[in-house]
Amino acid sequence: MPLRTAAQYRESLKDDRVVYFRGQRIPDVTQHPLVQVAIDHEATDYRLVADPRFRDLAVVRHPDNGEEMSRYFLPPRSAEDLLQRSALIETACREGGALVVLSKVVGSDGLFGLLRTTKKVDAALGTSYYPRVKAFYDYCWRNDLNFALAQTDVKGDRARRPSAQADPDLYLRIVEERRDGIVVRGAKVHTSNTTHANEMIVLPTRAMGEEDKAYAVAFAIPLATKGLKLIMSGYGSYTQRNPFDYPVSATVKMTETLTIFDDVFVPNERIFLKGEWQFAGALALAFVEYHRLTAISYKLPFLDLLVGAARLVAEYNGIEQVAHVREKLFWLASYAETIRALTQQACLKAVPTELGMVIPNPALVNIAKHHFAAHFHQALSHVQDLAGGILVTGPAREDVQSEETGPLIDKYLQGKQGVSGKERVRVLNLLQDITTSDFGGYHAVLALHAEGSMEAEKLQLYREYDWQRAVAYARRLAGLGQE
Ligand SMILES: Cc1cc2nc3c(=O)[nH]c(=O)nc-3n(C[C@H](O)[C@H](O)[C@H](O)COP(=O)(O)OP(=O)(O)OC[C@H]3O[C@@H](n4cnc5c(N)ncnc54)[C@H](O)[C@@H]3O)c2cc1C
């Protein structure tokens, strides 16, 4: 099958998936005004393939049979593969209004993690998961599918293990084993794009002990599977935003759901881990090893946007040469370039792993992701400081367009000489949309939590960092062990 078009992708979403939004069932997601915005945003990936400017980046030949496939599905085997993958993720996000175009990349991050880990499970325990994952992977790239990836469980009492929760369903678990498959119950949360993906890959969220055996489960199912119930978030549930007041969020959106598995049957061929608790943590990590590169790659356009809009508003206000303003612009540019440099280094210093694949350098990826998250709110603070209070007190489109009030706004909200009120309102609207609106709030929480919260990144770096090397050097200069 050739690569799909945006229209074919949209058509593939007409199924019986069960999605609720604000207490109502959505009968057809392709007709829902809010999900339509998200579908159109997600279709960016399909448009890139059809655009001669991006085709070489977005499309590759399958290494074994030469067939065309989306680059997202190419298992990285070199630093160059990782650089190209990162460039594609960044490009899709840039073309998609600085909001990640997630579905294909998160799905392929999951598939790569599954391919590597199931090979290890099979070798250690004599199971036969790898051929199933490989068959599913082939089905996905051949049909040019896109994905939701459900990893984060609802988790209840965070200090307790899955099996020690007061309610046993707070982590997804196997409740029945049949000859032809398993039945699972529980819920995942924050699952992006389930409303408009084709397949959902489900992975464990953490390492498990033997007592958590029933929770060590991984599989993939179509979104219209019986018993799967999706409750779409009401946050930022805007429709018909006008692009003057909301220049970005009028046309870009992701959706998230509380993803409930109400005794869902999974057939054998789609089960990729079933009780092998020793490998739950390894599988969770193998996905994350790719997914954090996704994270830092797609942050780059948003950071460029913050830097560019901050500089523009400073120029419009006539203060770009003032010392404290230069200081803030320097800070913003240096923040953005640090993440970019770390992203490239993480690819260049790739680490070899199973199946001839490489992973981005884990220490550098985690430093980058943590640096981004830890300083994001400081970046917002600098941008909002430069913009001034008008960020949240400005006029609406109707006032700017009105014959009566438009000229007044043009006169009284003008900036430095030559900058009209209307121009200034446009850049302020951009900044309010991406930093103070509900969409801005979404970005702020996305920065902190998506792809793992900061403590997870610290833990990972703590594991990865070469403490021995640094300690040995300190010991040598301290004269220790030389007497
Ligand atoms: C916009 C968005 C999209 C997302 N998309 C997806 C998706 O598509 N698929 C998916 O699987 N996930 C997704 N996530 C989930 C994301 O990975 C999680 O938000 C992240 O892992 C943090 O988990 P949590 O939100 O449940 O926070 P919590 O785990 O509730 O964390 C809150 C605080 O509690 C702390 N904490 C939690 N547990 C412990 C503990 N045991 N000990 C000490 N401190 C603890 C945390 O460090 C943090 O400070 C998304 C998140 C966002 C915000």
The ligand as a Tripos MOL2 file, in Angstrom:
@<TRIPOS>MOLECULE
LIG
   53    58     1     0     0
SMALL
NO_CHARGES

@<TRIPOS>ATOM
      1 C1         -0.3210   17.2030   27.6490 C.3       1 LIG1
      2 C2          0.1390   15.8550   28.0780 C.ar      1 LIG1
      3 C3          0.1180   14.7980   27.1820 C.ar      1 LIG1
      4 C4          0.4960   13.5180   27.5870 C.ar      1 LIG1
      5 N1          0.4100   12.4750   26.6980 N.ar      1 LIG1
      6 C5          0.6340   11.2100   27.1370 C.ar      1 LIG1
      7 C6          0.4040   10.0910   26.2810 C.ar      1 LIG1
      8 O1          0.0610   10.2460   25.1160 O.2       1 LIG1
      9 N2          0.5740    8.8440   26.7860 N.ar      1 LIG1
     10 C7          0.9610    8.6280   28.0780 C.ar      1 LIG1
     11 O2          1.1060    7.4730   28.4700 O.2       1 LIG1
     12 N3          1.1840    9.6610   28.9120 N.ar      1 LIG1
     13 C8          1.0360   10.9350   28.4750 C.ar      1 LIG1
     14 N4          1.2610   12.0010   29.3130 N.ar      1 LIG1
     15 C9          1.5890   11.6890   30.6950 C.3       1 LIG1
     16 C10         2.9430   12.1180   31.2060 C.3       1 LIG1
     17 O3          3.9290   11.2030   30.8350 O.3       1 LIG1
     18 C11         2.7500   12.2290   32.7120 C.3       1 LIG1
     19 O4          2.0260   13.4250   32.9300 O.3       1 LIG1
     20 C12         4.0030   12.2220   33.5150 C.3       1 LIG1
     21 O5          4.6250   10.9640   33.4270 O.3       1 LIG1
     22 C13         3.7120   12.5290   34.9830 C.3       1 LIG1
     23 O6          2.7350   11.6670   35.4920 O.3       1 LIG1
     24 P1          1.3930   12.2340   36.1560 P.3       1 LIG1
     25 O7          0.8760   13.3130   35.3060 O.co2     1 LIG1
     26 O8          0.5110   11.0940   36.4340 O.co2     1 LIG1
     27 O9          1.8590   12.9420   37.4470 O.3       1 LIG1
     28 P2          2.0390   12.3440   38.8950 P.3       1 LIG1
     29 O10         2.6950   11.0040   38.7950 O.co2     1 LIG1
     30 O11         0.7850   12.4480   39.6230 O.co2     1 LIG1
     31 O12         3.1180   13.3440   39.4590 O.3       1 LIG1
     32 C14         2.8260   14.4960   40.2350 C.3       1 LIG1
     33 C15         3.9830   14.7380   41.1820 C.3       1 LIG1
     34 O13         4.1120   13.6130   42.0480 O.3       1 LIG1
     35 C16         5.4610   13.1270   42.0280 C.3       1 LIG1
     36 N5          5.4000   11.6680   42.2170 N.ar      1 LIG1
     37 C17         4.6300   10.7830   41.5510 C.ar      1 LIG1
     38 N6          4.8470    9.5340   41.9900 N.ar      1 LIG1
     39 C18         5.7810    9.6310   42.9530 C.ar      1 LIG1
     40 C19         6.4470    8.6810   43.8130 C.ar      1 LIG1
     41 N7          6.1700    7.3660   43.7390 N.pl3     1 LIG1
     42 N8          7.3670    9.1530   44.6610 N.ar      1 LIG1
     43 C20         7.6710   10.4680   44.7380 C.ar      1 LIG1
     44 N9          7.0690   11.4090   43.9720 N.ar      1 LIG1
     45 C21         6.1450   10.9960   43.0980 C.ar      1 LIG1
     46 C22         5.9820   13.5270   40.6490 C.3       1 LIG1
     47 O14         7.4070   13.5660   40.5880 O.3       1 LIG1
     48 C23         5.3460   14.8880   40.4700 C.3       1 LIG1
     49 O15         6.1270   15.8490   41.1540 O.3       1 LIG1
     50 C24         0.9240   13.3020   28.9160 C.ar      1 LIG1
     51 C25         0.9670   14.3740   29.8010 C.ar      1 LIG1
     52 C26         0.5870   15.6380   29.4070 C.ar      1 LIG1
     53 C27         0.6270   16.7570   30.4080 C.3       1 LIG1
@<TRIPOS>BOND
     1     1     2 1
     2     2     3 ar
     3     2    52 ar
     4     3     4 ar
     5     4     5 ar
     6     4    50 ar
     7     5     6 ar
     8     6     7 ar
     9     6    13 1
    10     7     8 2
    11     7     9 ar
    12     9    10 ar
    13    10    11 2
    14    10    12 ar
    15    12    13 ar
    16    13    14 ar
    17    14    15 1
    18    14    50 ar
    19    15    16 1
    20    16    17 1
    21    16    18 1
    22    18    19 1
    23    18    20 1
    24    20    21 1
    25    20    22 1
    26    22    23 1
    27    23    24 1
    28    24    25 2
    29    24    26 1
    30    24    27 1
    31    27    28 1
    32    28    29 2
    33    28    30 1
    34    28    31 1
    35    31    32 1
    36    32    33 1
    37    33    34 1
    38    33    48 1
    39    34    35 1
    40    35    36 1
    41    35    46 1
    42    36    37 ar
    43    36    45 ar
    44    37    38 ar
    45    38    39 ar
    46    39    40 ar
    47    39    45 ar
    48    40    41 1
    49    40    42 ar
    50    42    43 ar
    51    43    44 ar
    52    44    45 ar
    53    46    47 1
    54    46    48 1
    55    48    49 1
    56    50    51 ar
    57    51    52 ar
    58    52    53 1
@<TRIPOS>SUBSTRUCTURE
     1 LIG1         1 GROUP 0 **** ****
